[in-house]
Amino acid sequence: MTLTLALLLALADPAPAAPPQADAPSAVSLSEAGRAIAAGRLDQAKQMLGVAVAAGAKGEPVDRLLADLALARGEYEAALGLYRALLANHPNESLLLERAGIAALHLGRASEATALLDRATQAPGATWRAWNARGAAADDQSRWEEADAAYLRAAQLDPNSAAVANNQGWSMMLRGRWADALASFERANSINSRLPRLANNLELARAAVAAELPARTAGEGDEAYAIRLNDAGVVAAASGDRKRAEAAFAQAIELRSRWYDRAAANLAALGRAQ
């Protein structure tokens, strides 16, 4: 079974009533599904696509939406496979390259992501998202000059992007440049305080500047707190602050959540890196 067919079958959920017949293509158009994906209405988009496919929609228009939906849902392996198939016929399309690169980045395939995003950013009409993702790929490989150049270009294309400022801050955190990181996170916060994980990043930077571990917030569960402690330890270890990293990982381990193994592995890695 091909990847596309598997996704189409997954979308065609059984419904209590028979799907519309003659008017299905007009009632549930592919363009409406695309708008739903862009707006984050992913369950609605999935239903629209399922009805459109059942009514006979097929080919590249469907494959593009399936890829975009998979990317939006965090199904990065499926998204990457679909984008690769589309790129076989459109090897220089910047948007496909960008989204394939982002999927590869989420899968931890930094080299593949870099190759795709290099092509995306060299294409006419490259977006700030392509440059922003290229910066993240450079961060994953500790290529700081490449990261700085990519984030600078992303910020030039969209000076009001909180995502770019947030990524610049995380890049600074990875280098142990706590004050610079805090300034970037604060800039991101002034643009969009609701950006996912920004509040945690701000706290990490402030704690790092003060040389203190993040404090548990009111009502915060063991798992959520362990995640933040482990993150703090990773950042401290990357900057060479061994004492602070050990304390963060040790406290995460003590919480005994499902993050125990990750924190324990990080602490063991510190022990090997003498």
N, C-alpha and C positions, 0 to 999 in steps of 0.2 A: 504494500500500500504506500503511495507516495505521501510526502509530508502535506502537500496541499489537500489531497483527498481526505487525509486523516483529520485535518482541521475543519474541512467542510462538513464531514460527518459529525464532528464534535459540536459544530454550530447548530446543526439541524436537530435541536432538542424536540422531543415529542411534546405536542400541545394537546389540550383537551378537545379543542375544536379543530376542524379541518382548516388548513391555511387558505387565504384568499386565492382565487384562480385567475380570472382574466385581468382583474385590476391590480394584481400583486406588484408588478413592476412599477406602476405609477404610485401605488399607495406606500410602498416601502422602497424608495429609490436608493441606489448606491451613494448618491451624493448626500442624502440625509444620513446614511450610516457614517460617511466621512465626517460630517459635521458633529455627529454624536461622539465620535472618537476624539475629535479636536476639543470638544467641550468636557471630556472626561466622563461622559455617560456611557461607560463601557458595557454594562449589561444590556442597555438599550441598543447599543451598536451591534452587539452579538446577536440579539434577536432579529434586528433588521437584516443583517447579513444572512442569517439562517433562512428567513422568509424569501429574500431575494434569490438565494441559491436554489431553494426549493422551486421557485418560479422560473428557473432556467438561466439565471445570471451566471456567467463563467468567464474565464480568461483573465488577462492581465488586470482589468479594473478590480476584479474580485481579489486577485492575489495581492495587489497593493494594499487593499483595505485589510485583508487578513494579516499581512505583515505589520501594518501599523497598529492593528488591534493587539496582536501578540506583543509588540514592543510596549504598548501602553499598559498591558496587563502584567508585564514583568516576565513574560514567557520568552526569554532572550534566545534560547536555542532555536525555537521554532521561528522566531522573527528573523534571525540571522540566515537560516536556511532559505526562507522565502525571499529575502533581499538578495542573496547570492543568485538565486534562480532568475530573478528579475534583472540583475546586473549582467547576466549572460547575454541578454538582448539589448541592454542599455548601459554599457560599461563606463560611460563618462557622465552619467546623470548624477549631479551633485547631491540631490536630496536622497537618492537611494544609497549613495556612498556614505553620506552622513549618518543615516539611520542604521545602516549595516555596521558602521564603525562604532556607534553608540551601543548596539547590541553586543558586539565583540568586547567592548570595554567592560560592560556589566558582567560578562562571562569570565573576566580576568585574563583575556587574551590580548595583552597589551601590544604585542608585536603586530598581530593582525589588525587590531584597531588602529594602530599608528599608520599602517600601510593604506587602509581604507580612508582614514581621515586626511592623510596627506593628499590623496587624490581629490577628496571632497573640497579641501580648502584651496586647491590649485584650480578648481573649475570656476568658470564665471558664475557669479551670483552666490558664492559661498556665504552661508549665514553665520550669525554669531554663535549659533548652537554648534556648528561644525568646529569653529575655532575653540569654543569652550571645551568641547569634548577632546579636541586635540591637546589642549593644556592638561586635561586630566590624564590622558594617556602618557604624556611626558612625565607627569608627577609619579605615575606608577613605575616609571623606569629611572627615577631620580635625575631626569634631564631638566635641570632647573632653568637653564637659559631658554630652552625650547618652550617650557611651560610659561615663562614670563612673556615671551614674544606672542604666544598663542592667546593668552588671556588679555594682553594689551590690544591685540587686533579684535578680539571679541568685544571688549569694552568700547572700542572705537565704533564698532558697528551698532552697538546698543548700549549707550552710556547708562541707561536706567535698568539694566539687568541685575537683579539681586542674585541670580544664580551665578553670574560671572564673579561678582564681588565675593560671594561665599566660597567659590572654588579658589579664588586668589588667597583667601584667608586660610583655607585648608592647606594650600601649597606652602604658605608661610609656616604653618604649624608643623608640617613635615620636616621643615628645615630648622625648627627650633627658634624661629623668629617670632616670639610670642607677641611683642608689641605691634609689629606689622600685621600679624594675624588678627589681633583684636581690632585694629583700625579697619581692616577689610570687613570683618564680620559686623562691626558697628555700621559701616556704610551699607552693607546688605540689609541690615535690620531697618535702617532709615528708609529704604526703598520698599521692602516687603517683609514685615515682621512675621508673617505667617509661612514663610518659606520652610518646607520640611527640614528638620534637623538643625535649622539655624540657631534656635534657642540653645540646643545642646552644644553647638560649636562655640557660641558666645561664652557659655559657662566654662568650657574647656580652656578657652583662651584666657579668660579672666583668672581662672585657677592657676594656669601656668604662669601668668605674669606675677601672681602673688605667691608662687611656689607652694601652692596648696592643692590637695586633691578636691575634686568636686564633692560637695556635700549632698546628702540625700535630701530630696525635697519632700514636703508634706504629702503623705499618701502614696509615695512612690514604692512600687513593689520590688522584691528581690531581683527579679529578672531584669527589669528596666534599669535598676541601679547598677547591677553587675555589667550590663552592656556599656554604660557610661564609664564605669571604672576601668573596664578593659580598654576602651577607646583612649582613655587618658594615659594608660600604661603604654599603649602602642606609640602614641605621639611622644611621650617622654623618652622611650627607648630610641626612637628615630633621632632624637636630638642629643642623645648621649647622657641624658639625666637618669642614670641607672638607679639611684636611690629612690627617686620618685616613681619610676616605672615598677620597681619591685613592690613598693607599697601598694600601688594601684592594683597590680595583678593579684597580690596576696589577699587584699580585701575582696576582690571579685570572687576568688576561689572560696573564701569563707562563706559567701552567700549561698553556695551549693545549688545554684540554679542550673538550667540547661547550658549556661555559658561556662560552666566549670571547666570542661575540657579545653576550651579555647584559651581561657586565662591560664590554666595550668601549662599548656603548651607554650604560651608566650613567656611564662616565667622560666620554664626549662630552657627555652632558647636564650634567655638572658644569661643563664648559668653557663651555657656553652660559649658565649661570646666574650671570652676573657681578653 
